[in-house]
Amino acid sequence: MLPASVALCALAILLLPAGAASHRAASPSALGELSVVSHRPAASTWRRTQCGSPSGDADIPTRWASEVSADTTPLPAYPRPQMVRGRGGDRDKGDPSLWSNLNGLWEWEPAADAAPPFGRPLNGSILVPFPVESCLSGVAPASSATLVAQMWYRLVFDAAVADGAKTLLHFGAVDWQATVYLNGLLLRHDGRLGKHSGRTAVDVAVGKQRVSAVDRPGGDTYTPSSGIWQTVWMEAVPQSYISTLKIDQASTTNVKVTAFVEGGGATTPVRFEVVDRDGTTVAEAAGAAGSEVSIFVARATAWSPSEPYLYDLKVSTPTDAVTSYFGLRTFALGDGPKGRRPLLNGNFTFLAGFLDQSWWPDGQYTAPTDEALAFDVEAVATFGLNMIRLHQKAATPPTHAHAHGSPATHGSPATGLPPAGLSPATRQPRALVLARRPARRVAVSQGVVVFQDMVQKYGRASKATVPLFVSDAAAMVHGRRNHPSILQWTAFNEGDCWEVFDTPPHDVAGVVALFKRLDPTRLVDTDSGGRANDRHIADVNDIHSYPFPHDARPSGTPHTAAGGVGYAMVGEFGGIGAFVRGKEWKPQACHTYLKVGTPQQGAAAYVKMAARPQKAATLRSRVDHVSASVYTQTTDVELECDGFLNYDRTSKFSDEDTAAIRKANQAIIAASRARGVEGGAGTAA
């Protein structure tokens, strides 16, 4: 949701096919074929700007920024890895004959008024899909006064599609409102998170942004991210095509799938095929479009962080075919020695994670490359953790794809990690280098559990916030419910906006019930670290404590107020900051919860909090009743300098410090397994 201090970005996009013909005679496949040639501004019109605060002189791009240019397509990978259209199912590339990536240099200019500038080129250029205020866009404002609130994007292209096929236009994410014209025709649109209508797919997540942060950075709000910030792409589909899938994988034996078909009747036949890592078909089923089909997988292997086993799911109709994937797993409440526990596949394992805001010094909301995005996810395992709390941001599909581990299909990126360590030459964690899999169906060693936050109205919420929040929450769940790594939704965060939710059906209890109704397969955290958490109406008793992790207790026990029952979680703690000269987004302006003199001191402070054996008040000593913890945070973010990694993703720690942190986190997880709950499926949330 939008902070009150952020002006709405009204974005209008002109898409102008240059050629007169919209179809071509060919011998297309049953799925259709697509050919697109874009006509772009000259590459010389773009250059990146300062990757640091405009109010300072720092320039700290990540190492991947050097791979971004106007001469190549940014973020070229197939943008929907969990539903790849075509018979091949390559999750990196898709079927090149069926889709086209429109990322790259577009015409751009601030909008003087609402009148579309048809019939003329725009005055500038921007590199899509990087937000306007990012240094990779090429048009980042130098001050808050020059921040652009309304703007035009324009792309001219030739498009040819096989006879009998449709062309769909997708916008991965646009912040905040978008009006799209195609050849002067106004397309229907919705400007909020995940809403779909017509032939556009636009979704937005705003989060912790502040216009004045351009000039006056600070606190825990950051530079805005306006405009297009995820991949723009086109795909060819037949007249009757699979529009979306609903996958219920909350089981260790059965997957339930619903295929929705656009342009076909309710009787459209659908076939399902489950394929294991060896390429063997292990289950088949058939049903009708729009109807749930339950598929039993014999001798199934469950998904977990230690063994992120995924199955391919091939779905086909007489005219269309897509490849997806799923991971069988359960995550439900069960009984522990001192209260409720979350049980993953019937067993208890402590979930130790990072608070991950997925913010970048060069791309802001947008990672500069897919490898950079994977790097952040893989940092979890490098430091011995097994979970991330995706904070105040609805992450991109590739983020979740990296968290799941590698599916069976050839071409997927590997997320398995060798032993942790640092390369002295680069001070990059060696384990964080993304490797492409050399052969089909190679098992990987590490997956990551995801706790997904709902994006908040960060301050100055009002009654007008409520319907927008509810709409966006539903869209977030619908858009991300198929990801096997997501095990829990977080409805509210601290005191950001929950207090305005005081009228049924959208009071706090009503919002929790909404999440439960939209997705009964996952747990729900009412309010991470806020006073609404004290109502104990969902599945988690979630406290925040800085810098040291205070003691949380399962709700419904003598240590907590009366109410519902939930497991205990320290949803945020830490904030240990070692300020590294030359790595600060604005020199001499960093802040943190616990400042230390050197990274070595920071590592020692963390180990003391987490698992030092002789200390009683550690996370390790509390695993008999605390079930999860979240350290703030993965990386520095602007002036928040409390990450394990610098903002540019270089490491703050030596090999020895990294090994000590990893050992401490693994000790917590090992201790939880020694005291864990075995057997039983727990109580469904």
Order of alpha helices (4+ residues) and beta strands (2+ residues): beta-beta-beta-beta-beta-beta-beta-beta-beta-beta-beta-beta-beta-beta-beta-beta-beta-beta-beta-beta-beta-beta-beta-beta-beta-beta-alpha-beta-alpha-beta-beta-beta-alpha-beta-alpha-beta-beta-beta-beta-beta-alpha-beta-alpha
